[in-house]
Amino acid sequence: MGRERWASRIGLILAMAGNAVGLGNFLRFPTQAAQNGGGVFMIPYMISLLLIAIPLMWVEWAIGRYGGVRGHGTTPAIFRLLWKHPLAKYVGVLGLFVPFVVSCYYVYIESWTLGYALLSLFNKLPQVSASAIGHPQAYLAPFAEFLRHYTGMGSQKIFHPALLAYVFFIVTIALNVTILLKGISKGIEKLAKVAMPLLFLLAFILMIRVITLETPCGTAVEGLNFLWEPRWQELANPKVWLAAAGQVFFTLSLGFGAIITYASYLKRYDDLTLSALTASSLNELAEVILGGSIAIPAAAAFFGVAAAQAIAASGAFNLAFVSLPAIFANIPLGHLFGFTWFILLFFAGLTSSVAIIQPVITFLEDEFHLSHYRAVVTTMFTLFVLAHVPIFLSGALDEMDFWAGTFFVVLFALCEVLIFFWGFSPSKAWAEINRGGFIKLPRIFFYIMRYVTPIFLGLILAWWPLQMIYKIWKAATQASLVKVLQETFSAPWTIWLTRELLLAIILVFCFLVYLQEKRRRS
């Protein structure tokens, strides 16, 4: 029996868009834009989209299709085909490690949105007096306390989430398993065809309602002005450029391995140039137009621009689970709009979670010839067990997100483009991207992919260690080096346990790749 294929082109595009359109589109993007120069943030954002994101999107689609027609849908095997070096398959392990670790905490956060959607629908979220609108801290306090109780997150080493939160986590796991068991065309593709149009419809309804908000503290239009009014002095700030590059990179789910796996179910001459561009455009519509017109403008209308800026700085979780439900609590039919907001986030999370879980399932099917049922059950049972680490251990979620969801994502993306355009033949790579395309890419993109994209990725990757080196150097000149080193390398046992778990996961994947290579040779 041959490998599965996408049943339709529209299903493929919607699934790819569903992979990219996630919680970050509606939460991370407005937060980043508000914190990094407002409207001027979009200048480096669009430049990064052209020089990093879309070229890398074409690279990942081409790598996936190249491997898929040869019977492989994950990077350990595909990298071995592209780069004839013993290390190639072990570099490809990142294409399993990154999506699997991210899925271990992503599914849990996804379950919050489902729980909050139903709690909002049945009016079980906190209620506050409208007289508190002019006092943001007092107004938001009950919702912040509710979130702490629901997730159990606090200063203690062990979290104690509410039983209801754990029940919704089980339900979310079960929904992911049900969809994944049905496979690519009957499960993921059908989900995308239903969830993505609904997601855009719900986001449009919310956008219209938010734009019409007006209170004694302000209006949503003032929030839009704050978000999009350019602060031109910020354009010379390198942090703004790095933030924009990071946002546009992560919003398209690049470097996660999921796009490569999805693209491996293409046929040899299926279009990827226009399809990838279309999927990227849908993601940008969801992020820039819809995502930028809901959370921050609503906060500005209810609490004023200054408070909205403070809320944006406080993080995406507070924006989604504290300020938005607080706002909906005091508008007509607020429980329905609250339900719309959270079910919108749930659809965005669900279409992304099935995508980032799929690479490990495909790896077990392609390389170890497990049945689809056994591959799904094995992957999801392991994920379910390991997800208890971010659920119960303080700091584990942030630690996993930094290494798997931030650092190794950029490293893996850099490896992809270097292997495809340097380890593999550049001319063959360019031909693979354009094969069967409805549009032929301008030759300038060959040079962008071969030179500009890896340089940009290298700069992003180098930013963190350079910051660390600068911090240590500055501390050494101020005679406080010992203190800085203690702060840097001292961490509670929960963090060290999480790091040991991450190391164990990557070693297990390396061992599985070693076993697969041994079987292949024998």
N, C-alpha and C positions, 0 to 999 in steps of 0.2 A: 504493500500500500504506500502510495506516494505521500509527500508532505502536504499539509493543508494549504489552501490558497484563499485569498480574499474573494468573496463572492461578487463584489462590485467595486468599482472605482470610488463611488461616493462613500461607500462603507469604509474603505481604506482611508480616505481623506478625513472623515469624521472621527475614525478611531485614532489616527495620528494627531488630530487636533485635540481629541479627548485626552490623549496622553500628555499633551503640552498644557492644556487649559486645566489648571488645578487651583489649589487654595491660594497660591502665590499671586495669581492674576488679580484677585479681588482684595488681597490683604497686603502682600509684600510690595507690589508696585506703587500704590498710592502712598504708602509709608516712605518708601525710598525717594519718590519724587518730592514729597513734602520736606524731607530732611536734607535734600541735596539740590537746592537752588530753584525749586518750583518748576516753572516752564522751561528754564534754561537746561534742566536735566535732560530734556528730550533731544537736545542737540547731540551730546555724546551717545545718548541712547540709540538714535537713528544711525549714527556712524557705526556704532558697534553692531547694530543689526545687519548692516551691509557688509562689514568687514569680518565679523566673527560668526554671527548666528546663522544667517542664511547659507553662507558657504559651508559651514560645518554641518548644517542640516543636509545639504546635498551629499556631502562626504559620507555621513552615516547611512543615508538611504542607499547609496551606491555600495558601500561595504556590506550592508545587509543583503541586498539583492545578489551580489557576487557570491556570497557564502551560501545563500538559499538555493540557488540553482545547482550547487555542488553538494547539497544535503546537509548544510550546517547553518544554524541560526544564532549562534553565540560566538563571542569574540575569541575564546581560547582556540577554537578550531579555525576560525576565519583568519585570525592573525597569523597562524601557522601557514595558511595558504598564501597569504600576501607577503610575508617576510620570512625567508628561509633561514631562520636563526633559532637555536634551541630555546632562547628566552621568549620568543614571540608568544607562545601559548601561555606562559606564565604572566606576561604583561596583560594578556587577554583576561586573566582571572579578575581584574578590576571590573570588567563588564558583567560579572556575576556578583562580586562582593558589594559594589555600590548599590545596585537596585535592591538586592536582598536586604541589606542593612537598613536602607531608607524605608523599605516597606514594613519593617518591624515596628517602627514608630509612626509611620504615616497612616497605617490602618487604624491605629489607636486614636490619632487626632481626627481622622475621618469619622470615627464612631461618635466623637463629641458632637459633630454637626448633625448627625441623625438624631441623637438624644435631645439636643437643643431644639431641633425642628419640631419634634412631637411635644416636648414640654411647652414650647411656645404656642403650638396649635391648641393645646388644652389649657392654656392660660396658667401654667404652673411655674412660670418664672417670676421673680420678685416684682412687686408693685410699689411704686413710690408716688408721692404727692407732686402734682404739677408745680407747687410753690417752690420746689427744690431746684427748678430748672436753672435758675441763676447761680446756683452753687454746685459746680461740677463735682467736687470731691464728695459732698454729701449725697448727691444724686447718683453717682456711680458706685458708691460704697456697697450697697446691698448686692449689686450684680458681681462686683469683684469678690465679695465674700462667698456668693453662690458658686462661682467658678472654682474658688479654692476648695470648697467643700465637695464639689462634684468630682474634681480631679484628684483631690487629696494632696495637692502640691503645696509645700510649705518649707519651713526651714529644717525640719527633721530629716534624718537620713533615709527613713523608710516612709513612702507615701501610703496613705490609706484612702483610696478613691471610694466614692459612694457605690453601693451595690448596684444601683441603677446604671452608673457609668460602665461597670463591668458587664452588665447584661447587654447593653448596647454594643459593647466591644464584641461580645460573642455573636450577636446578630450580624454585625458588619463583617466579621470573619466568614460567617455562613453565607452571606450574600456574595462575597468575593469567590468563595469556593464554588457556589452554584453556577456563577457566570463562567468561571475558568473551566469547569468540568465540561461545559458545552462546546469548548474549543474556540478557534479563531473566528470562523464565519458565523456559527450558530450562537456563539456566546458574546464575545467581545464586539464583533461587528454589529450584531443586533442591539446590544446595549448602546453603542455609539449612535446608531440611527434614531433611537428614542431619546436618550439622555441629552445629546448635544443640542438638538432643536429646542427641547424644553429648557435647557440651561440658558440659552440665548433669550428665549421668550421671558423667562422669569427675571433675568438680569435687566431686560428692557423695561419691564413693568416697574421694577424697583427704582431704576434710574429716573423714570418719569415722576414717580411719587416723591423721591428725594429732592429733585430739582424744584418741586413746588412747595417744599417745606419753608415755613417762615415762623419765627418766634420772636419774642422781645429781645432775645440775645443776638439774633442775626438771621441770615438767609442762606440757603444752599448755594445761591449764586456767589455770595461772598466767599464761600468755601472753594468754589471753582476758581475764583479769581486768585485766592491764596495759593491754590495748587498749581495753577498754570501761569501766574504772573512771573516772568523771568527775573531772577536776581542776577544780573549780568556779571557782577563781581565774582560770583561763584564759578564762572566758566574757566577761570585760570587755576582753580583748585584741583589738584590731581586726584583727590579723594572722590570728587564728583564724577570724574571720568571712570575711575575704577568701580564706583558704585553702579554707574549706568551699564558698564560692560558686564559686570557680574549679574545685574538684573536681567538684561536681555539674553544672557547666556542661560541662566537658570530657568527663565520663563518658558523656553522652548524645550525643556527637559533634555538638553544636550549633555553628553557625557555620562548618561545613565545606563546605556546599553539597550534600553527599551525600543528606541527607534530602529536600531540595527536588527533586533529580533523581529519587530513588526515587518520591516522591509524584506526580511528573509522569506516571507510568504508571498512575495511578488514573483511573477514569471520573468523570464530572461529579458523580454523586450517590452515589459510594462513601463509606461511613462513614470519617471520620477522627478524630472525637472519642474514641470508645471504642478504636479501633485504635491511635491514638497513645498513649493511656493504658496499654493492654495492653503495647505494646512497651517503654514506659518502665518498667513494673512488672517485666518480665522482666529488664531491665538492672539494676534495683535489687536484685532477688533475687540475681543473679550477683555483684554488687559487695558489698553489705552483709552478706549471710548467708554466701555461699561465699567471696568474696574476703577477707573479714575473718577467716576461720576456718582459713586454711592457712599462709601465709608467716610471719607474726609469731608465732603460737602454736608453730609448729614450731621456730623459732629460739629461743624462750624455753625450750622443753623441752630442747634440746640444749646451749645455751650460757648459760642463765640470763636473767632479765628484763633486767638491766643491759646485757648483751651484745646482747640482742635490740633494745633501744632504740638502741644504737650502730649496729647493722646497718641498722635502719630509717633512721637519719640518713644513712647512707653512700650511699643512693640505690637506685632500683628495679633497676638492672642487677645490683648486688651481691646484692640480695635474691633475684633469680630465677636468676642464673647462677653464683653463688658459694655462698651459704648453703644454698639448697634442695638442690642436688646433693650438697653435703657432708653434709647430714643423711641423705639417702636412701642414701648410700654405706655407712652402718653400721646399717641396719635390715634385717630379713629381707625378701627379695625387693625390696631397695632399687632394683635396676636397673629393675624393672618399675614401681615407683612413680615413679621418675625419668622413665621413658618416659611414664607417664600425665600427669605434671606438664607436660612440655614439649610433648606432642602436644595437650594441653588449650590451652596458650598458642598453639600453631600454628593450631588451629581458630579461636580467638578472633581471631588476627591475620589469617587468610585471609578470614574473613567481613567484616572491617573494610576490608582492602586493596582488595577488589573494589568495595566501596562508594565509597571515596574516589577511585578511578581512574575510575569511571563518568561523573562530570560532564563531563570533557573529551571522552570518547567521544560522549556525548549531544550536546554542543555541535557537534562536527564533523558528526554525522548530521543534526541539526535545522537548523543554520544554513548549512552548506556542502553538505548533501545527499550526503555521502560514504556509500558502502555501509558496512554494519556491519563487514565484514571489514577494509576499508581504514581505518576510524576506529580500530578496535582495534589494528591493526598499527602505524599511525602513532603513536598515543599510547604504546603499550608500547615501541616502539623508542626513542622520545625519552626516556621514563622510564628505560629501561635505560642509555642513554648518560649521562644526568645523575646517575644513582644512583652513578656512580663517584666523584663529588665527595665525598659523605660516607663512602664506602668507603675512600678513599685520603688525603683531606686532613684534617689535624689541626684540630679545632674546628669543622669544617663542619657536622657533625650537630647540635651544640648551637646553632649560629647559625641554621640552617634551622628548627630546632624552636622557637626563640624567636620569630622573625618570623612564620613561616607557621603554626606549631602553637600559638602562645600569643597574641602581640600582635594579629595581623590576624584571628584567630578571633573575639576579643571585639569588635573594630572592625566586622567584617562582620556579626556578630549584631546589634549596635546599629543598623547601617544597615538590616538586614532589618525590624526592628520599627518603626523610624521611617518607612520607606517604606510599609510595609503599613498602619500605623495613623495616619500623618500625611500622607504624600505621596499615598496612595490615600484613598478615602473610608472613615472609621472604621465607618460603618454597613454598608457593603458588605463590609468586611473581616470584621466580626463575622458577617454573614450567610454569607459564604463558609466560615468555620470550622464553622458549625453545619449547613450544607447536607447533608442526607442522613445526619446523625449518628444513631447508635443512642441516644445520650444528648444532651440539650441542656445546654449549659454554663450554670451560674449567672451572672447578669448581673455579679456582682462581678468575674469574670475579664475582662470588657471593660475595666474601669478598671485592673485589674492590668496587662494587656497594653499599654494606652495610656499609662499613667503610671509605674507602679511598676517594671515590667521594664526600660524604658529608663534609668530613674534608677539602678537597681542596676548595669546594664551600664556606664553612664557612670562610676560610682564605681570599678568594677573596672578599667576602662580608664585612669582617671586615676591609679591607685595607682602605676604605674611611673614616669611623669614626675614625680609629686610626690616620690617617693623620691629621684630624681635631683636635683631642685631642693634638697631638704633636705640631701642629702649635700654638694652644692656650697656651699650657704649655710653649713653647719657648718664646712666646710673653710676657707672664706673668713674666718670669725671666728677660726680657729686658725692663720691664716697659712700654710696648706698647700694653697691652691687650685691652684697650678701642678701639684703632685704629683697631686692628684685628677684634674685635667683630662688629665694625661698617662696616668694609669691608665685613664680612661674612653675616650679617643679613640685611644690607641696600641694597635695589634693587629698580630699577625703577618700576613705576606702571604697566608697561607691563608684567614684570616678576611676580608680585604678582597676576595680573589678570589671567595669565597662570596657576599659582599654584592653584588658586581658581577653575579654570575650571577643572583641573585634579582631585581635590578633589570632585567636583560635579559629574564627570564622574564615579568615583569609587563608590560614594554613590548611584547613579542611578542603577548601576549594582547590588549593594548589595540589593537595594529595589526590583529589578526584581527577584533576587534569592529568596528573602523573599516571594514575591507573588507566585512564582512557587511552593515553599515548602508548602505554605498555601493551594494552589489548590490541590497539590498532596495528602495532608492529608485529605482534605474534599472529 
